């Protein structure tokens, strides 16, 4: 039986950003940090400790897989990571959850704007 992606929700901000960064393909740790900064417009930055603690937890949970080193990479110590099938399902469920929250918030704000609380 497949794990229920909603059991992993809500995601911590660092986990959400890491899964989102990996949704485009395999990346090594430093590239993940750069992608997180890029996708957040520089508003969210991951330090190495936060990144690798979260990668270890996400890997243990089966959301992220270690892809190993790449042949021809200039740094043989560099490890690559990829989003697993469960991780993709969890990311999708989290996006749906967040969309529902944003929708509810917009409705509430629209009512408040017109004097209806």
C-alpha positions in Angstrom: 0.0 0.0 0.0 1.3 3.4 -1.0 1.9 6.0 1.8 -0.7 8.8 1.9 1.0 12.1 0.8 -1.2 14.2 3.1 0.3 12.5 6.1 3.5 14.5 5.5 1.6 17.9 5.6 2.0 20.6 6.4 5.6 20.9 5.1 8.2 23.0 6.9 9.2 26.0 4.7 12.7 24.6 4.1 11.3 21.2 3.0 8.8 22.9 0.7 11.5 24.9 -1.0 13.8 21.9 -1.3 11.1 19.7 -2.9 10.2 22.5 -5.2 13.8 23.0 -6.2 14.2 19.3 -7.0 10.9 19.2 -9.0 12.9 20.5 -12.0 15.5 17.7 -11.8 18.5 16.4 -10.0 20.6 18.9 -8.2 23.6 18.9 -5.8 23.4 20.6 -2.4 24.9 24.0 -3.4 22.7 24.1 -6.5 19.6 23.4 -4.3 20.6 26.4 -2.1 21.0 28.6 -5.3 17.7 27.4 -6.7 15.8 28.1 -3.4 17.2 31.6 -3.4 16.3 32.1 -7.0 12.8 30.8 -6.8 12.1 32.9 -3.7 13.5 36.1 -5.2 16.3 36.0 -2.6 13.8 36.2 0.3 14.5 32.7 1.5 18.0 31.4 1.9 19.1 27.9 3.1 22.3 27.5 5.0 24.3 24.3 4.7 23.1 22.9 8.1 19.4 23.5 7.4 19.8 22.1 3.9 21.5 18.9 4.8 19.4 18.3 8.0 16.3 18.6 5.8 17.7 16.5 3.0 18.6 13.7 5.5 15.0 13.8 6.9 13.4 13.9 3.5 15.6 11.0 2.3 14.7 8.9 5.4 11.0 9.7 4.7 11.4 8.5 1.1 10.5 11.9 -0.4 14.0 12.5 -1.8 16.5 10.1 -3.2 20.2 10.4 -3.4 21.3 10.1 -7.0 25.0 9.8 -6.1 27.9 11.4 -7.9 28.0 12.2 -11.6 30.7 10.9 -13.8 32.9 13.8 -15.0 31.8 16.1 -12.2 34.8 18.3 -11.1 34.1 17.5 -7.4 33.8 13.7 -6.7 32.5 14.5 -3.2 29.4 16.2 -4.7 26.2 14.2 -4.2 23.1 14.8 -6.3 19.5 14.5 -5.1 16.2 13.9 -6.9 12.6 14.1 -6.0 11.1 10.6 -5.5 7.6 9.6 -6.6 6.3 10.0 -3.0 8.0 13.4 -2.8 6.3 14.6 -6.0 2.9 13.5 -4.5 3.6 15.3 -1.2 4.7 18.5 -3.1 1.5 18.3 -5.1 -0.7 17.8 -2.0 1.0 20.7 -0.3 0.4 23.0 -3.2 -3.2 22.0 -3.3 -3.5 22.6 0.5 -1.9 26.0 0.2 -4.1 27.0 -2.8 -7.2 26.2 -0.6 -5.8 28.4 2.1 -5.2 31.3 -0.3 -8.6 30.9 -1.8 -10.3 31.0 1.6 -8.2 34.0 2.6 -9.1 35.9 -0.6 -12.8 35.3 0.1 -12.5 36.4 3.6 -10.6 39.6 2.6 -13.1 40.4 -0.1 -16.0 40.2 2.4 -14.1 42.3 4.9 -13.3 44.9 2.2 -17.0 45.4 1.6 -17.9 45.7 5.2 -19.1 42.1 5.7 -17.1 40.3 8.4 
